[in-house]
Amino acid sequence: MGKISLEGLEFFAYHGFSKEEQKVGNRYGIDITIEVDFAKAAQHDKIKSTVDYHALYKVISREMAEPTKLLENIAERIVAAVFHHFSQVSSIEISVSKFNPPIGGICQRARITMERKRKADETEGNFSAGDGL
């Protein structure tokens, strides 16, 4: 097993609990680490034996485009989508950050972190970059 990480992903989106946040939008950050058996990819240099970073980004980007109120919900939706599209992913750690959250004081980011292992009954699929979500 090995880990693949995408760090420092940034999106502008219309998430937030207040109507003002949903209207004005804000910058959000994503850091994600997935656990995958990529031994075959390491030996044979074939992208089909691992998770394509571009395809992973597309899944995350699609979920970030859907407005929601809570960072926790964003993380949960991304985790579910990654497990759905990439059957070879066995676990995920994801952090979702909101830049300059409206808390009435100075704060660079509010961040939540979630860790999940694939459940035996979790929907599995296979996605490649060419599938065009």
NORJO-V406967 format. One record per residue. N is the residue number from 1. RES is the residue in one letter. PHI is phi in whole degrees, -180 to 180 (none if undefined). PSI is psi as a letter, one per 40 degrees, with the letter a starting at -180 (none if undefined). Layout:
n: [N & N]
res: [RES & RES]
phi: [PHI & PHI]
psi: [PSI & PSI]
//
This chain:
n: [1 & 2 & 3 & 4 & 5 & 6 & 7 & 8 & 9 & 10 & 11 & 12 & 13 & 14 & 15 & 16 & 17 & 18 & 19 & 20 & 21 & 22 & 23 & 24 & 25 & 26 & 27 & 28 & 29 & 30 & 31 & 32 & 33 & 34 & 35 & 36 & 37 & 38 & 39 & 40 & 41 & 42 & 43 & 44 & 45 & 46 & 47 & 48 & 49 & 50 & 51 & 52 & 53 & 54 & 55 & 56 & 57 & 58 & 59 & 60 & 61 & 62 & 63 & 64 & 65 & 66 & 67 & 68 & 69 & 70 & 71 & 72 & 73 & 74 & 75 & 76 & 77 & 78 & 79 & 80 & 81 & 82 & 83 & 84 & 85 & 86 & 87 & 88 & 89 & 90 & 91 & 92 & 93 & 94 & 95 & 96 & 97 & 98 & 99 & 100 & 101 & 102 & 103 & 104 & 105 & 106 & 107 & 108 & 109 & 110 & 111 & 112 & 113 & 114 & 115 & 116 & 117 & 118 & 119 & 120 & 121 & 122 & 123 & 124 & 125 & 126 & 127 & 128 & 129 & 130 & 131 & 132 & 133]
res: [M & G & K & I & S & L & E & G & L & E & F & F & A & Y & H & G & F & S & K & E & E & Q & K & V & G & N & R & Y & G & I & D & I & T & I & E & V & D & F & A & K & A & A & Q & H & D & K & I & K & S & T & V & D & Y & H & A & L & Y & K & V & I & S & R & E & M & A & E & P & T & K & L & L & E & N & I & A & E & R & I & V & A & A & V & F & H & H & F & S & Q & V & S & S & I & E & I & S & V & S & K & F & N & P & P & I & G & G & I & C & Q & R & A & R & I & T & M & E & R & K & R & K & A & D & E & T & E & G & N & F & S & A & G & D & G & L]
phi: [none & -146 & -122 & -120 & -125 & -116 & -119 & 73 & -67 & -127 & -139 & -103 & -148 & -112 & -89 & 143 & -79 & -87 & -61 & -61 & -62 & -67 & -84 & -83 & 82 & -164 & -90 & -131 & -122 & -130 & -123 & -135 & -128 & -116 & -103 & -144 & -86 & -113 & -60 & -64 & -63 & -65 & -80 & -109 & 59 & -119 & -65 & -66 & -94 & -147 & -101 & -70 & -58 & -62 & -66 & -62 & -60 & -61 & -64 & -64 & -59 & -62 & -69 & -68 & -77 & -93 & -60 & -150 & -88 & -116 & -59 & -60 & -69 & -58 & -61 & -62 & -66 & -65 & -58 & -61 & -67 & -65 & -61 & -66 & -86 & -129 & -64 & -81 & -80 & -100 & -155 & -140 & -122 & -135 & -118 & -120 & -120 & -112 & -78 & 46 & -66 & -79 & -111 & 87 & -160 & -79 & -157 & -66 & -153 & -106 & -138 & -121 & -130 & -130 & -123 & -143 & -104 & -63 & -86 & -59 & -96 & -68 & -59 & -120 & -149 & -125 & -131 & -127 & -57 & -77 & -73 & 54 & -40]
psi: [i & i & i & h & i & h & i & f & h & i & i & h & i & f & i & i & d & i & d & d & d & d & d & d & i & i & i & i & i & h & h & h & h & i & h & i & h & f & d & d & d & d & d & e & f & h & d & e & e & a & h & h & d & d & d & d & d & d & d & d & d & d & d & d & e & h & i & i & d & i & d & d & d & d & d & d & d & d & d & d & d & d & d & d & d & g & d & e & h & d & i & h & h & h & h & h & i & h & i & f & i & g & e & e & a & h & h & d & i & h & i & i & h & h & h & i & i & h & i & d & e & h & h & i & i & h & h & i & d & e & e & g & none]
//
